[in-house]
Amino acid sequence: MPWIKPAKQSDLKGMEIYSELDQPVPVFNRLIARSPEIFSAFMPLASAVKAGVLSEFETETVVVFVSKQNGCNFCYNGHGSLLKEISGNEEILEDLNEYQESSSFPDHLKHILVYAEKLVTSPQDLKKEDIKRLLEDGYSEKEIVEINQLISYTSYTNQTSIGLGL
């Protein structure tokens, strides 16, 4: 249970953005909705980040991986269940612990996870070579920005979840 009271579903109906929201609105989003100004700015960003270059499987893999790195159990568990469902692999979370050796992830996704791990745990260790590897995998500079934003956005939402008691 979060440490602050989430906005009620009924309270959201008066917001301009209400018609664009998935129903029922998840607790995470209802926490952010306690500040309507931030919520109205947050939701378009969330949509843009999720619409990036990666497939649903790749996106959820990155979200689960980053959430684990950040220690966000709420996001790790929720997105982990979705990743298991998408992949059809009940062992996918264990595979993710050993992603560099696992056959569950293609090489290009492993390279994204290496980049994500550095960005989250030791950003000072990132090098131009990390970007070059993604370029060699066929990602454009625009797509690398999208990957970067998915990782950064996930860290942001992890900190929000942890900081508000989810």
N, C-alpha and C positions, 0 to 999 in steps of 0.2 A: 504494500500500500504506500503510495507516495506521501511525502512529508508535507506537501501542501495540497489543498483540495482542488482537483481538476474542475474546469468549467463544466457545467451541466450541458448535456446534449441540447436541451431546450434553450439554453443561453446562446448557443451558437447560431440559432436560426435567424437572429437579427443581423448577423454579419454578412457583408456583401459577398464574401467568398464562400458562403455556406453551400450554394448550389453546386460548387465544384468539388466538394469534399466527399470521400467515401463514407458511407453510412453503415453502421454507426461509427462515429468519429472515435478513433483509438485513444486510449488514456494519455499516451505521450503527446499527441496533438492537443488534447484538451488541457493539458498542463500549460503548454505554450500559449494557448488561447486565453489564459488568464491575463495576458497582455495583448489585446486585439491588434495593436499596431505591429508588434513583432510577429504575431501569427499571420497577419495579412501579407507581410513581407517574406515570411518563412515558407509558406506553402508553395509559391511559384518557384522558389529555389529548390525545394524538395523535388518538385516535378521535373525541373530541368536536369538536375543531377541524375535522377533515376532514368531519364530518357537518353543517357549517354550511349557511347559506342558499344559497350559490353552487352552480351546476352544476359538473360535473366539468371542463368546458372552462374556465369562469371561475376555478375553484380552481387548476387547473394554470397558467393564464395568470398569476395573481397569484404563485404559487410561483416560476415561472420568472423573472418580472420582478424580484421581491424578491431572488432568489438572484443575479441578474446585478448588481443594485445593490450587494449585499454582497460581490461578488467570489468567490462560492463556486462554483467550476467543477464540483465533484462534483455538487452539487444542480442547477445550471443544465443540465449535460449530461444527467443522468438524467431530470429532469422535462421538459427540452426535447424529448427523444425521445418521451416520452409525450404531450406537447402536440401534436407533429407527427402522431402516430398518431390522437389523439382528433379533431383538427381536419381531418385529411385534407389538410393544407396544408404542403407541404415548406418553404415560404417564411415560415411563421408567426413564426419567431424573428427574421428580418429585419424583418418587419412590426412586431414588438414594439419594435424600436429606434426606430421612428417611429410609435408607437401613436396619437398624437393626430391624425395625418393619415391613418392607415390605415383602410380599409373593412373590415378583418378583425375589428374590435372594435366592438360597439355602444356608444353614448354612455354608458350607465350603467357599463359596464366601464371605459371611458376615465376616468370620474370616480373609480372605485375605484383605478385605477392612478395618477392624480394624487395622491390621498390617500396611497397606498402610497409613492410617490416622496418625498413630503414627510416622512412618518413615518420612513422609513429614512435619507434623506440630510440632512434639515434639519428635525428635529422642532420646533424653535423657531419655524418658519414656519407651522405648522399654525394654522388659525383656525376659529372657529365656523362660518364660511361653508363650509368644507370638509365639515363634517357636514351643514349645511343642504342642500348640493347632493345628498348621498346620500339625505337625507329626501325631497327633491323628486323623486328618481328612484324613490321608492316604498318604500325600505327603512325598516323600523321601527327604533326604538332598539335593540331586542334584536338585530336583524340587523346593525346597524352594529357592535355589540360583537363579533359573530361575525366580521365582516370584519376588524376591528381585531385580533382574536386570531389570525386566519389570518396576517396580515402579521407580527405580533409573534412568533408561533410559528415562522414560516419564518425570521425573523432569528435566533432562538434556535438552530434546527437548523443554520443556516448557520454560526454561530459555533462550534457543537459540531463540525461537520464540518471546518472549517478548523483549529480548535484541536487536533484529534486526528489531523490529517494526511491526511484524505481528499481 
